[in-house]
Structures are given as structure tokens and as C-alpha cells.
């Protein structure tokens, strides 16, 4: 808990990420440079120096060519991001505490009792004229399968509704739609994405997107970074902000030393004037300093003094972590210990030995029943990480993009060297053409004949009957586009196909025109395969959202238990109904499991719609049934409801047939 320990921890993180061994590589700035280059490729703004070197030229030599990068990668990145953001999801909350589960069990047993009593109630109505059915009996299940489906679809405790609405309100308040776009774009471009959440006394629950280029962390072994024990985030702030955050901890002389050490740090890292770090703010009048916001996980021991009384009971008193018994043989009291996980946070001024602040993290979130476990504020996911090296979709296609750019420059060179078709005129040969009447063809007249008719007049022998070397006086010169252009275009298409194959988005699924001979069904299959190839990106975004939902649910419990923000949440969410309002006030008493439910895509919706239309055509369901089935967001539950409604409809039709036969029998007997 001391500043001395916090400084040692911060310097250890600084050394791991920022120390340049022998002045060569730096783990943080090298990775930052890599991410910067990947983002340039994703934007179609990569540097063209590599192409000039490969083509053996420089700016002075090739100034007449267009060196601007091809806009191929941005199209694929936008295509993936837009596809993923269209796949909407719902956050589902399920109450798993004892009170809520008992409530669900009680309601299920009531439904099962009704199911068992239903035949007896029918007989009572038939023979005794007593209607024991409730008013909405037609909405009650008719089988055990319908009971299970009823519990999933229609029974939802008020606390679950309250939790879902509170989470939706929190996400909307923090504009999570925009954050989600940034997450998907980071995973596509960089292969890693990060968000963090915190509880602000004034703003409530805050969700923030974190630039992976600014992030530092311990060595991860899992894609979801669950084994990471420290995180950090680099930022550049003003010296006045340092003064404010430290609460006047530093005097003017110390602040001046901080500015000087920060300037030396920038020189050591080679930041000033380096175009690789263009996103860094200019150090205006040496007023900016680079700081590291860090937090790390450690343990804390909680000691209790267990004092026994004469009646055999005891009293527990909380003590400091250093509290011990004076003598192990002393019988007056015992010391009870509990070790829990905690997170400490602080701000280090990079390149110095100054901590702006250092303290135990506030509002740490702990799952209910796991006091010794605490979750970090940062949520990170990398779908393809190996030995702490990430790999992204954009990084995969860079070799093909570079080849396509070179071919594009070569095509420009060929087009620039192209000349219009011309003619070669052998003037001596023209003079040798005898028209047969003692006259010779005038050269200008021969050219005129060629221009008007395309015919060339020539003579194979001279007037002396010798071989005429100029027997073809006019010959067309084939200039135009030089041979090889078609081969370059084929090479360009070859690398474009390799790019598509590496991404997993074939032609027809990349916003381009599919082949005219491709059948509609094949096109749909191509689009489906494309979604499958990029599914890891969607899964990464959903995993981040699910982890965020679990963290937000725990933070909501803290708000409703301790914070004055409770009223603002109740006012915003409690407008739905009175029961939800009551449930919100008891939010902290419940334990909820959070899951992400992906909404169906167009193909899944179309498949369900086909099933509904077939059932309607065969009179297996009613129009009202179709409306209920369409309103369910989950395809699996929709199909289950379709199946149960079809079975119920068949039973009703069979019952009507039996009643119809009975009525006919009565009529015949009366006749």
C-alpha cells in the first residue's frame, strides 16, 4: 500500500515495455509502429516508399506516375465491420439466486398441477356444468414440452426484466453502438480489441474504448486475457493536468524537473519528429508529458480478532493485516485470516521516478459468493494470439496488396509508353512503281490512296527487272498498348483472388458483381461461407460484450446498494411498470447470470418464414400463431413454438372430428 512499492511496480512495467536494450528495440513503440502501419493499410493510406524501391525508382524519376495506394483493403474492412454491426444481439439476464430460482420452481409446479388437473376440470364442465378453468386457459400449456417452452418464453421475473433494461440503458448512455464498431474494426485491423468500464460518482457507470496501441499488459496465455495480472495505458497530458491529478503534490521546481525528464524521455525513444507517431500531440512549449496509467492485481489479507465470551460464543473484530497473537499459547482470542484479490492503480510519469497518484482501486467488482475474486476494469480479446503476438486479417493480406500495387504502377508505365499506330514509308520504293503507261506513281498520290482505301501499291521488280527491295513502300507500324498488358491484368486478378481467399470472402460476397453464370442458390452459399470465414471476428466482439455485460451487472449492484445514482437509474428504467420499479429497488439482493443472444440473420429468418408459410398452407397453425412465432428473437425457440402449436392444432382438429362424428351419430339416431 506504500508509494515506494507502487513506484517499484510501475518501474518494472516500464522496463518490460519501454526499455531499449542496447538502444535497439522497444516493445511498446515497435508494436505501436506496427499497429500504425496496419491502420494505414486498412485506410488505404500506406506509405509508397516500398513500391518505389522495388521498382528501382525514386520520386524524381517517377513523378509522372500515380503513386496513390489502391483502395482495395478499405472496402473489405468496411464490408466486414458493416456486416458485423448489422448482427444485432440482446443481452439476456437470468436470476440465479435462491429467491429467484424458488420463484421459478413454484410457478413451474403450478403449471404442472394445472396440466394434471386439466382432464378432471374438463369432465367437471361436461357432466356437472362447473367451469373451473381460468379466464386465460387457452394460453396455458397442454403438454410438458409446452411447460418448458412457456417458462422460457413467457415467464420472466421482474428482476430479470429490470436488469436487462438497466443494462440497455447503460449501454445506450455510453453510446455502445459506436464503441462496438471500433471494437470490430480493431479486431479486423490489429487482431486485438479492448474496452474498460468504471463507476464514476457523478456520471454513473462509464464504458470507454481503449486504443490497443496505447495498451500494455502482462504475458497472456488465453484469448480472453483471463490470466493477465496487470494492465496499463499510455497517455500524453499537460503539466497542469499533472498538477491537478496529484492534488498539489509537486512544487514548481519538481514540475520543471518533470518537464525536463519527459523531454529527455522523448529523445531517448526517438519520438520527437518521428512520423511513426503522428497521432501524438505536439509538445507545445514543453508542456506535455507522457504518463502510464497502470493497475495490477495482488492480494490483501484481512485479519479478524476472534474474542470468546463466557457463554461459549465469540465476537469478530476487524483488525489490520499485521495483527497477530502475542503468544501462540494465549487462549484469550484467536486470529482469523482471509486472503482476497485486490487491484491497485497509479499514474507514473514515464522517464522519471515520480508517481502522480497511487492507491487501492475503488469500486472493485466481485462475483457474488467469490469474495476472494475480483475482476479487472479492462476487457481484452485477441482471437489469434501466439506468444503475445497478435495477427489480424489486414496483416494477412499485405503481401498481396503490395504485389497488386506494383502491378498497378507497371500498367501505368506501359500505358505511358504506348504510341498511336503509324506507318513506315519507303520513299525509294514509291519511286519505283510503274503504272504501265510509261508513268510512275507519285509518292503523295500513293499515300493518298493508302489513306483513303487502305490499299498499298507496290512492285516486286524495278524497271530494270531486278529485285525491288522497296516492294512494300508503305508498312503499318503496330504500336498502341505494348504486349504484356493482358498478362499484367491477369496477374492483378490473380493476387486479388489470393487476397479474397486469405480473407475468406469470395467473389460475389465482397460487394462485387458475381459471375453471371452463378446460380442464386450458389450465391447464397457463397455469402454463408463468407460469414463463416469471418465468424471469429463476430465471436470476439460478442465475447467482449458478454464480459462487459457481466461486469456491468456487478457494477449495477454496487450502485443500487451504495450510490446516490440509484434514483437516476430507477427514474430512467422504472417507467416500464410498477413491478420493475419495485424490483430495481431490491436489485442488490439478487445474483444474475448474463448471456449474449445473437439475433437471427436474414437467411435464418427466411428459413423460419418458409416453415411458417408451409404450416399455414396446411392449416397446421393459425394466423395468430404465426404472429407469436415471428415475434420471438430466438430461432431455436421460434421453431420449438412452431412445433408445439402445430401439435396443439392437430389435437384440436382431431377433437373436432370426433365431436363431428358424434353429432352425426346423434342426428342419425334421431332420424
Secondary structure, DSSP 8 states (H G I E B T S, - for coil): --HHHHHHHHHHHHHHHH--GGG---HHHHHHHHHHHHHHHHHT---SHHHHHHTT--TTTSTTS-----SSHHHHHHHHHHHHHHS-EEEEEEE-SHHHHHHHHHHHHHHHHHHHHHHHHHHHHHHT----S-TTGGGS-SSHHHHHHHHHHT---HHHHHHHHHHHHHHHHTTHHHHHHHHHHHHHHTS-EEEEEEEETTTEEEEEEE-GGGEEE----STT-TT--EEEEEEEEEHHHHHHHTTS-S-HHHHHHHHHHHHHHHHHHT-TT-GGGTTS---GGG-EEEEEEEEEEEEEEEEEEEEE-TTS-EEEEEE-TT---S-TT--SEEEEEEEEEEEEEEEEETTSS-EEEEEE-SS-B--TT-TT--B-SEEEE-TTEETTEE--HHHHHHHHHHHHHHHHHHHHHHHHH-B--EEEE-HHHHHT-B-SSS-B--HHHHHHHHHHH------SB-TTS-B-TTSS-EEEE--BS-TTHHHHHHHHHHHHHHHHHHHT--TTSSSS---TT--HHHHHHHHHHHHHHTHHHHHHHHHHHHHHHHHHHHHHHHHHHH-TTHHHHHHHHTTS-HHHHHHHHTGGG--EEEEEEE---HHHHHHHHHHHHHHHHTTSS-HHHHHHHHT-S-HHHHHHHHHHHHHHHHHHHHHHHHHHHHHHHHHHHH-
